C-alpha cells in the first residue's frame, strides 16, 4: 500500500499502460481520477469493478487531448473537488510512423499537440494545487524512441524528447515546493499502440537488442510509476527512468 490515502490523476486510463497504472495505483491505496477521451461501456465497467475490488474512489474524467478548451475544463473539474492532488501521470498520447522525408508538417504538429502541449497545459493547472499544498509527484510518460531515435518516428520521438527536456526544467522550478517531476521512457510494451505501429520485422529486431529478450508488459511500466509516485523515490527528481528490458 505504497500510495495509501493519496490521490492521483492519470490520463489515457482506458487502455494499455494508463489502465495498468490506474489498477496499480488503486491497489496501492490511491484514489484516482481516471481520464479518458470519451465514455464507453467497457471503461465504465472497468472503473466500477476496480472501485469495488479496492475500496478506492475511481472517478472518470473525459476530455480530448486535441481540444485545449476541453483539457482545461477537465483539469478544472478535478480541481473543483477541492481534494489534494498528490500525483499526476501524463500518460495519454498518440503515435505517427513515417520516414522523415515523408512526414507531413501537420503530423509533426499533431504529435506535439497531443504528446507535448496537451500534457503541459493540463499540468500547468494541476501543478498550482501542488504548489499550494507544497508536495506532489508529476510523472511524464516519454518513450525509448526519444532516446534511441528509432527509424520512422521522427515526429513522435521529437515530441517525447521535448517531454524529457521539460521534465528537467519543471523539476528545477517546482522542487522548492517539494514537487518532484520525473519521466518514464518505456521500451516496446505489449499494447495496442505497439501492435499498430511496429512491423513484425522491426519488433523481432528490437527484441534481439534487449537484454531480457522480450517486450514489456503494461504492469511493468505501472510498477515504475508506483515507485516514482511513492515516497520510495522521495529524493529523486528531474530523472528519466528507462524501463526497456535493457535495450
C-alpha positions in Angstrom: 0.0 0.0 0.0 2.7 2.5 -1.1 0.1 5.1 -2.1 -2.2 4.9 0.9 -4.5 7.9 1.2 -3.0 9.6 -1.8 -5.0 11.0 -4.8 -3.7 10.6 -8.4 -4.7 11.9 -11.8 -3.9 9.5 -14.7 -4.5 10.3 -18.4 -5.1 7.7 -21.1 -6.7 5.4 -18.5 -8.9 3.4 -20.8 -6.2 1.1 -22.2 -2.6 -0.1 -22.2 -0.1 1.5 -19.8 -2.6 4.0 -18.5 -5.1 1.4 -17.5 -2.4 -0.7 -15.8 -1.3 2.4 -13.8 -4.8 3.1 -12.6 -5.0 -0.5 -11.4 -1.6 -0.4 -9.7 -2.3 2.9 -8.0 -5.7 1.8 -6.7 -4.3 -1.5 -5.5 -1.7 0.5 -3.6 -4.3 2.6 -1.8 -4.7 5.7 -4.0 -8.0 7.3 -5.2 -7.7 8.0 -8.9 -9.2 10.5 -11.4 -9.1 8.2 -14.4 -9.0 10.4 -17.5 -10.1 9.2 -21.0 -11.2 10.7 -24.2 -14.8 9.6 -24.1 -17.2 7.3 -22.2 -17.7 3.7 -23.2 -19.3 0.7 -21.6 -16.0 -1.2 -21.2 -14.3 1.7 -19.4 -17.3 2.3 -17.1 -17.3 -1.4 -16.2 -13.5 -1.3 -15.5 -13.9 1.7 -13.2 -16.8 0.1 -11.3 -15.0 -3.3 -10.8 -11.8 -1.7 -9.7 -13.5 0.5 -7.2 -15.4 -2.5 -5.8 -12.2 -4.6 -5.6 -10.0 -2.0 -3.9 -12.5 0.2 -2.0 -10.9 3.3 -3.5 -12.7 6.1 -5.3 -12.1 5.9 -9.1 -13.6 9.0 -10.8 -13.8 9.1 -14.6 -12.9 12.4 -16.3 -13.5 12.8 -20.0 -11.7 15.2 -22.4 -10.0 15.1 -25.8 -6.2 15.9 -25.8 -6.7 17.6 -29.2 -9.0 20.2 -27.7 -7.3 22.7 -25.4 -10.6 24.1 -24.1 -11.7 20.5 -23.2 -8.3 19.9 -21.5 -8.7 23.0 -19.3 -12.3 22.0 -18.5 -11.2 18.5 -17.5 -8.4 19.9 -15.2 -10.9 22.4 -13.6 -13.3 19.5 -13.0 -10.6 17.8 -11.0 -9.5 20.9 -9.0 -13.1 21.8 -8.3 -13.4 18.8 -6.0 -11.0 20.6 -3.6 -9.2 17.4 -2.8 -5.4 17.2 -2.6 -3.7 16.2 -5.8 -0.7 14.2 -4.8 0.2 12.6 -8.2 -0.2 13.5 -11.9 0.7 11.0 -14.5 0.7 12.3 -18.1 0.3 9.0 -19.9 -2.1 9.6 -22.8 -0.5 10.1 -26.2 -0.6 9.2 -29.9 1.9 7.9 -32.4 2.6 8.5 -36.1 5.1 6.4 -38.0 6.6 7.6 -41.3 10.0 8.1 -42.8 11.3 11.6 -42.0 11.2 12.8 -45.7 7.5 11.6 -46.0 6.2 13.1 -42.7 3.8 15.9 -43.3 4.1 19.0 -41.2 0.6 18.6 -40.0 1.5 15.3 -38.4 4.6 16.8 -36.8 2.3 19.4 -35.3 -0.3 16.8 -34.2 2.4 14.8 -32.4 3.5 17.9 -30.5 -0.1 19.0 -29.8 -1.1 15.6 -28.3 2.1 14.3 -26.8 3.6 17.6 -25.5 1.4 20.7 -25.5 -1.7 18.9 -24.2 0.0 17.4 -21.1 1.8 20.7 -20.4 -1.4 22.7 -20.5 -3.1 20.1 -18.3 -0.2 20.0 -15.7 0.0 23.8 -15.5 -3.4 23.9 -14.0 -3.0 20.9 -11.6 0.5 21.9 -10.5 -0.8 25.1 -8.9 -2.7 22.9 -6.4 0.5 21.0 -5.7 2.4 24.3 -5.1 -0.2 25.4 -2.6 0.0 22.1 -0.7 3.8 22.0 -1.0 4.1 18.4 -2.2 3.4 16.3 -5.2 4.8 13.9 -7.8 4.4 14.5 -11.6 5.3 11.7 -13.9 5.6 12.2 -17.7 5.4 9.2 -19.9 8.1 9.6 -22.6 9.4 6.8 -24.8 12.6 5.0 -25.5 12.2 6.3 -29.0 13.1 9.8 -27.6 16.5 8.4 -26.6 17.2 5.8 -29.3 15.9 7.8 -32.3 14.1 4.8 -33.9 13.6 5.0 -37.6 10.2 6.2 -38.7 9.4 8.0 -35.5 10.9 11.5 -36.2 7.8 13.4 -35.1 6.9 11.1 -32.2 10.4 11.0 -30.9 10.8 14.7 -31.1 7.7 15.3 -29.1 8.6 12.7 -26.5 12.1 14.3 -26.3 10.5 17.6 -25.5 8.8 15.9 -22.6 12.1 14.8 -21.2 13.7 18.2 -21.5 10.7 19.9 -19.9 10.7 17.3 -17.1 14.1 18.6 -16.1 13.0 22.2 -16.2 9.9 21.5 -14.2 11.9 19.6 -11.6 14.1 22.7 -11.1 11.3 25.2 -11.0 8.9 23.2 -8.7 11.5 21.5 -6.4 11.5 24.3 -3.9 7.8 23.5 -3.2 8.7 19.8 -2.7 7.0 18.9 -6.0 9.0 16.2 -7.8 8.9 15.7 -11.6 10.3 12.6 -13.3 9.8 10.8 -16.6 9.4 7.2 -17.6 10.8 6.0 -21.0 9.2 2.7 -21.8 10.6 0.4 -24.4 8.5 -1.9 -26.5 5.4 -2.7 -24.4 2.6 -5.0 -25.2 -0.1 -2.5 -26.0 -2.4 -1.7 -28.9 -0.1 1.2 -29.8 2.9 -1.1 -30.2 0.9 -3.6 -32.3 -0.5 -0.9 -34.6 2.8 1.0 -35.1 5.6 -1.7 -35.1 6.0 -4.1 -38.0 6.9 -7.7 -37.2 10.4 -7.5 -38.6 11.2 -4.3 -36.6 9.7 -5.9 -33.5 11.9 -9.0 -33.8 15.0 -6.9 -34.4 14.3 -4.7 -31.4 13.7 -7.7 -29.1 17.0 -9.1 -30.1 18.6 -5.9 -28.9 17.1 -6.1 -25.4 19.0 -7.9 -22.6 15.8 -9.6 -21.5 14.8 -10.7 -25.0 11.1 -9.8 -24.8 8.6 -6.9 -24.9 7.4 -5.4 -21.6 4.0 -5.7 -20.0 2.0 -2.6 -19.1 2.0 -3.8 -15.5 5.8 -3.5 -15.5 5.6 0.2 -16.6 3.0 0.7 -13.9 5.4 -0.6 -11.3 7.9 2.1 -12.2 5.1 4.7 -11.9 4.2 3.4 -8.4 7.8 3.8 -7.4 8.0 7.4 -8.7 4.7 8.3 -7.2 5.6 6.9 -3.8 7.9 8.1 -1.0 10.3 5.4 -2.0 11.6 7.9 -4.6 11.4 11.0 -2.3 14.9 12.2 -3.3 14.5 11.6 -7.0 13.5 14.4 -9.4 14.4 15.6 -12.9 15.2 12.0 -14.0 14.2 9.8 -16.9 13.7 6.2 -15.8 14.2 3.8 -18.7 12.0 0.7 -18.5 13.0 -1.1 -21.7 14.3 -4.6 -20.9 17.9 -3.5 -21.2 17.8 -2.0 -24.7 
